[in-house]
Amino acid sequence: EFTIELAVEGILSTPKNSRTRYEACKTYKRVAKLLNMSGVMAIDDLRAKPTPKRDINPPDLETAEKMLQTLRWAVSKKGGGMMWQGWFCCALLTYGCRPSEAFGLKPKGDGSSGLCWTIKRKNANLVQRTAMALHPDWVKQFEMLEQPELPYNFYNKADYDSEKCKHYVNQTTRWLQTYFPEHTLYDLRHFWAIDAIVQLSGNSVLAAKCMGHEHGVHTDTYHNWMQAADVERAVREIQSRSL
């Protein structure tokens, strides 16, 4: 028989201040309410938001261009030529995909767009989307169409392997931080989102679509980066189009 005591016991079996505990509290509370059980406050007392994620630390445009130049032409100390990790990192800056998604990214045509499988933590059902290169000139300048042989790829949905993705993403994170220790791979994706405020004239719906997440998630994450000058510039552009 389900009781509040059993619910509390189940919640306490999860790590403190973790997302798992946070979600467990929500689930058990929902069940308790459906059953009109008393003592729900005991669940509320255990509910705490998970530890905040690392602050967003995207490079600015000048730093991003420096990163592209540095990473794309990084050479193996063993004399193996350009490193695949360089292409991988540049793909995040250029197309704004999630790190794991870069293993399934296929630039289309001249590279101004590319096909990408959307990978969400809470949804294992991969869906293909079109990613956009905000700076199409980067594609040619940094030879993004010259895709190296990756240690793993999943251009076909059936080939996706979350454990392999995680392994090589962690490896690439360490590689990136030998050159730019203040940044993570996700900072490169965040760069794309913030750069899109200017490049797409504040069109957050289009930016969210290209990044593969909901519009609400996009605005919640990046709203504070929209500065007054960006709004004023967007207004001027709208007015010029109407004229």
C-alpha positions, 0 to 999 in steps of 0.5 A: 500500500502506498503511504506518505512514509513510503514516498519519503523513503523513496525520495530519501534514497535519491542524492540530496539536492540532485535533479533526481530528488527534485523530480521524485518529489514532484512525482510523489506529490502528484500521486499523493494528491491524486489519492487525496492523502494527508501529510503532503507537507512531508514531501514539500519539506524534502523538495529543493531545487537542484544545484544551479548549472554552471553560468553561461560564459560564451566567447564574444565574436572576436574570441570566437573567431580566434577560437576558430582559427586556433582550433580548426588548424590545431595539429597533433603533437604526433604529427598527425595533421589537423585534429578532428576535435578542431572541426568538431568545436568549429561545428558548435560555433558555426551551427550552434548544435549540442556537443553530442549532435556534432557527431551526426551533423552533415553540412548541406550544399555550400554549408550555409545550413546542415542536417542535425539530429536533435538530442534532448536529455529527457527525450531519446526519440531523435528528430532531424532538424536543419541547423543554420550557419550564421556566418556562411563565410566561416564554412569556406574560410575554415573548410567546414565542408572538409569533414574529417573522419570522426571516431564515431558518427551517427548520420543514421538515427539507428547508429546513435549511441549515447555512451559513445557520444558521452565518451568522445564529448568528454574527450573533446572538452579536455582537448578544448580546455588545453587551448581555452581553459575558461570555456566549455563545449556548451559555451560554443553553442551559447555563443551561437544563440547570443550571436543570433540575437544580432544576426537574426535581428532578434528572431528568437523563434527561428533561433530556437528552431535552429537550436532544437529546443522550445521557444520558452527554453530559448527565451528563458536562457538567453533573454538577459542577453538581449540588450536595449541596443539590439531592440532598437536596431531591430525596430529600425530594421522593421521600420525600414522594411515597412517603408 
